[in-house]
Amino acid sequence: MEHERGIVYIAVGAAFVRDAERSARSAKRIHPELPICLFSDVPSDDPAFDIRRQIENPHRRSKLDCIPLTPFRDTLYLDSDTRVIGSIVEPFGLLGRYDLAACHVENRHPVSSATARLKGEGVEPGFTGFNGGVFYYRMSDHVGRFFARWSEDFRKENAKWDQPVMRRLLWEMPEVKVIAIPPEFNVRTLRGLLFRSANESTARLLHFPWYKSRDSLSWRLWRTLRTLRVYPCNAVTMMRAFFR
């Protein structure tokens, strides 16, 4: 490995590279000491990237091929639709004991969430999936085998989303030790950003549809605003809780 720890982005297409540049600049502002590597098919000269790697045969999930090629011993993989707004180094300290650290998937409702509906056969329902857009990992032989199977099974199943495949493999491969990290390291909803008490840790990293520049402004705004998830039934549940 060239470096002890760093951040990796994997972007295919000019729009995703542009988003990765913006995300990387936010990470550099908070952590100038962390090297950042970009894997892309479109070149970038943004100074936020310390290392650049060319993707020769890009496809819609090139990330699954490039993740194990990290130049770092300990890696934080970030999707391009993220922004770093606070310290994100603490979970690196978990990689001496665990292989992978990530936040749980929040969208688990089997009716409204497509990824929640794709349950792997034989996986216990209580084994919650992990978000594949922000995670820390340390490369090793068995982690390399996990990444190889993730890429292979995604292709073989012609899957649309990589997270259900990730969840199933983590269940089938208990030798890969995974730990859930606090949600402030991958805030997916406006609710999670705005409604935090003084006793809760501040948000460290935002992962919103708003940052996907290839989508229309109206679609990005709608997809982000609906993460407030203010439903009338929630008020009913709250009233029941107080009067039980």
C-alpha positions in Angstrom: 0.0 0.0 0.0 1.2 3.5 -0.8 -0.4 5.2 2.2 -1.7 4.2 5.6 -5.2 5.7 5.2 -7.1 7.8 2.7 -10.3 8.4 0.8 -11.4 6.8 -2.5 -13.9 8.1 -5.1 -15.0 6.0 -8.1 -16.8 8.0 -10.8 -17.9 7.1 -14.3 -19.1 9.9 -16.6 -18.4 13.6 -16.5 -21.4 14.4 -14.2 -20.2 12.0 -11.5 -16.6 13.2 -11.8 -17.8 16.7 -11.3 -19.8 15.7 -8.2 -16.8 13.7 -6.9 -14.6 16.9 -7.3 -17.1 18.9 -5.2 -17.2 16.2 -2.5 -13.4 15.8 -2.5 -13.0 19.5 -2.0 -15.3 19.4 1.1 -13.2 16.5 2.5 -10.0 18.4 1.9 -11.3 21.4 3.8 -11.9 19.3 6.9 -9.0 16.9 6.5 -6.1 18.3 4.4 -3.9 15.6 5.9 -5.9 12.8 4.2 -4.8 11.8 0.7 -7.7 11.3 -1.8 -7.7 9.0 -4.8 -10.0 9.2 -7.8 -10.8 6.3 -10.1 -12.5 7.6 -13.2 -12.9 7.2 -16.9 -13.0 11.0 -17.4 -9.8 12.8 -16.4 -9.8 15.4 -13.6 -7.2 18.0 -12.8 -8.9 19.1 -9.5 -6.2 19.7 -6.9 -8.3 17.9 -4.3 -7.2 14.6 -5.7 -3.7 13.5 -4.8 -3.8 10.2 -6.7 -5.6 9.5 -10.0 -6.4 6.1 -11.6 -7.8 5.5 -15.0 -10.9 3.2 -15.5 -10.3 1.5 -18.7 -13.6 -0.4 -19.3 -16.2 1.6 -17.4 -19.7 0.3 -16.6 -22.5 1.4 -14.2 -21.0 -0.4 -11.2 -17.2 0.1 -11.9 -16.9 0.9 -8.2 -17.2 -2.9 -7.4 -14.1 -3.5 -9.6 -12.1 -0.6 -8.3 -12.7 -0.8 -4.5 -10.1 -3.5 -3.9 -7.6 -1.5 -6.0 -7.3 1.1 -3.2 -3.8 2.5 -2.8 -4.4 2.8 1.0 -4.2 0.2 3.8 -7.3 1.7 5.4 -9.8 3.3 3.1 -13.0 5.4 3.3 -15.0 4.9 0.2 -17.3 7.8 -0.6 -20.0 8.1 -3.2 -19.8 11.4 -5.2 -23.2 12.6 -3.8 -21.7 13.4 -0.4 -20.3 16.4 1.5 -18.0 16.2 4.4 -18.9 18.8 7.1 -17.1 17.4 10.2 -14.4 15.0 11.4 -14.7 11.6 9.7 -11.5 10.0 10.9 -12.7 8.3 14.0 -14.1 5.1 12.3 -10.6 4.4 10.9 -9.7 3.4 14.4 -12.1 0.5 14.2 -10.2 -1.2 11.3 -7.7 -2.7 13.7 -10.5 -5.0 15.0 -13.0 -5.0 12.2 -12.7 -5.4 8.4 -15.5 -3.0 7.4 -17.4 -0.2 9.1 -20.6 1.4 7.7 -24.0 2.8 8.7 -27.2 0.8 8.5 -29.5 1.3 5.5 -32.3 3.6 6.6 -34.7 2.8 3.8 -35.9 -0.6 5.1 -39.7 -0.3 4.5 -40.6 -3.3 2.3 -43.4 -1.3 0.5 -41.7 2.0 -0.3 -38.0 0.9 -0.6 -36.9 -1.1 -3.6 -33.7 -2.2 -1.9 -35.6 -3.4 1.1 -37.8 -5.6 -1.1 -34.8 -7.4 -2.5 -34.1 -9.7 0.5 -31.5 -12.4 0.1 -32.8 -15.9 0.6 -31.5 -17.4 3.8 -30.6 -14.0 5.4 -32.2 -13.4 8.7 -34.6 -10.4 8.7 -32.8 -8.9 11.7 -29.6 -8.7 9.8 -29.9 -5.1 8.6 -28.1 -4.1 5.4 -25.4 -1.5 5.3 -25.2 1.5 3.1 -22.8 0.9 0.2 -22.1 4.6 -0.5 -20.0 5.4 2.6 -17.9 2.7 4.3 -14.5 2.2 5.8 -12.5 -1.0 5.1 -9.1 -2.6 5.5 -7.8 -4.8 2.7 -6.9 -8.4 3.5 -7.2 -11.8 1.8 -10.8 -12.5 3.0 -11.9 -8.9 2.4 -10.5 -9.2 -1.2 -12.6 -12.4 -1.6 -15.7 -10.6 -0.4 -15.2 -7.7 -2.9 -14.5 -10.2 -5.7 -17.8 -12.0 -4.9 -19.7 -8.7 -4.7 -18.6 -7.8 -8.2 -19.1 -11.2 -9.6 -22.6 -11.8 -8.1 -23.7 -8.3 -9.1 -22.9 -9.1 -12.7 -24.2 -12.7 -12.5 -27.6 -11.7 -11.1 -27.8 -8.7 -13.4 -28.7 -6.7 -10.2 -30.0 -3.1 -10.3 -28.7 -2.2 -6.9 -25.5 -3.3 -5.2 -26.6 -3.0 -1.6 -28.9 -6.2 -1.5 -25.9 -8.2 -2.9 -23.6 -6.7 -0.2 -26.1 -7.6 2.6 -26.4 -11.2 1.5 -22.7 -11.7 1.1 -21.9 -10.2 4.5 -24.4 -12.7 6.0 -22.9 -15.6 4.0 -19.3 -14.6 4.8 -19.1 -14.2 8.6 -15.3 -14.1 8.3 -15.7 -10.5 7.2 -16.1 -8.7 10.4 -18.4 -5.7 10.0 -19.5 -3.1 12.5 -22.2 -0.5 12.4 -21.1 3.1 13.0 -23.2 6.0 14.2 -25.6 7.6 11.7 -23.8 11.0 11.9 -21.1 9.6 9.6 -23.7 9.1 6.8 -26.7 11.4 7.2 -29.2 10.4 4.5 -32.2 12.5 5.5 -33.0 16.1 6.2 -34.7 14.8 9.3 -31.4 13.4 10.5 -29.7 16.7 9.9 -32.3 19.1 11.3 -33.8 17.3 14.2 -30.8 16.6 16.4 -30.8 17.4 20.1 -28.0 18.9 22.0 -27.1 15.5 23.4 -26.6 14.0 20.0 -23.4 14.1 18.0 -23.3 16.6 15.2 -23.6 15.5 11.6 -20.2 14.7 10.0 -21.1 13.7 6.5 -24.2 14.4 4.3 -25.3 12.0 1.6 -28.2 13.6 -0.2 -29.9 13.3 -3.6 -29.4 17.1 -3.8 -25.7 16.6 -4.7 -26.5 14.5 -7.9 -25.9 17.2 -10.5 -26.9 15.1 -13.5 -30.5 15.1 -12.2 -32.9 18.0 -12.8 -33.1 20.7 -10.1 -36.7 20.0 -9.4 -36.1 16.2 -9.0 -33.1 16.7 -6.7 -35.1 19.2 -4.6 -38.1 16.8 -4.3 -36.0 13.8 -3.5 -34.2 15.7 -0.8 -37.2 17.4 0.7 -39.1 14.2 1.0 -36.4 12.8 3.3 -38.1 14.9 6.0 -40.6 12.1 6.2 -43.3 14.1 8.0 -46.2 11.6 7.7 -49.6 12.1 9.5 -49.4 8.6 10.9 -46.3 9.6 12.8 -48.3 12.0 14.8 -50.8 9.3 15.7 -48.0 7.0 16.8 -46.6 9.8 19.0 -50.0 10.4 20.7 -50.3 6.7 21.4 -46.9 6.6 22.9 -47.7 9.4 25.4 -51.0 7.9 26.5 -50.1 4.2 26.9 
